[in-house]
Amino acid sequence: MIRIVTIEREYGCGGGEIARRLAERLQWKLWDQALTEEIARLAHCPKAVVERREERDDPLYYRLFKSFLRGSYEGSLNAHKLNLVDSETIMKTTARVVQHAASKGHCVIVGRGSQHFLCDRQDTLRIFLYAPTEQKVQRIMARGKTEAEARERVDTVDHERTAFIQKYFGVPWPDRSLYHALFNTAIGDESVVQSIVDLMKIFDARTDTGVGCISVPAPSR
């Protein structure tokens, strides 16, 4: 029985909105912004700090600063007081939050490496969403960004996610063999939601929930 759906996504493909609609359709809890808020609470830091560190490695200046603090004489004297909210700290906290959410079940979890943390659970359906570049640019522009800003975000955010997954999980991003299905969101948000719901029914009707990768192409124009 599928009790958890993880939604990994390319930036700008509408993954957050699709996850929200899916959670509403299923009447399940959505772990997206709620996940960020819980990580921030456990890490004792503002939500904005977590948002800057999620699904990306620390910038070089921050890594150098952290190394200096931990390697300096003053830092060694106060090592127990250092509470640096870096990517590794957030990663460990995220794992705890995701596992806790999964233990409760009936939830949709967006990104944050959840597809890797829960890869051994037979009650989890792992979905990857993507879209053509131009469609992603248009979605981001609809949020108030300029075309130049939208294209820059499309180019950089997924590059950061790729580096993050490679560093912490040692696999390419996306690792297609990990997912039960890949959907091109060009088919429409509601069509993607319905396809996921239908796929859940198929898996619930099976006794074997081994990974079988299904790629859904964009509709012909």
RAVENJO-V191537 format. One line per field, one symbol per residue. phi: phi as a letter, one per 20 degrees, with the letter a starting at -180 (. if undefined). psi: psi as a letter, one per 30 degrees, with the letter a starting at -180 (. if undefined). Layout:
phi=???
psi=???
//
This chain:
phi=.fcbcddebffnengffffffffffemdfedcffffffffffelbfgfffgfdflbeffgffffffffffeffffffdgfefcfedffffffffgffffffffemlbdddllmffefdfeefeddddcdbafgfffffffffeoeffffffffffefffffffffffecmcfceegfeefbddefffogfffgffffffgffffededdffcecddffffe
psi=kkfkkkjllkkgfgeeeeeeeeeeefhlkkjdeeeeeeeeeffhlleeeeeffkhllkleeeeeeeeeeffleeeefgeffkikiaeeeeeeeeeeeeeeeefeahlkkjbggefeegffkfgkkkkkkllkeeeeeeeeefgglleeeeeeeeeeefeeeeeeeeeffgllkkjfffkfkkkjfffkeeeeeeeeeeeeeeefflfjhlkjkkkjllkk.
//
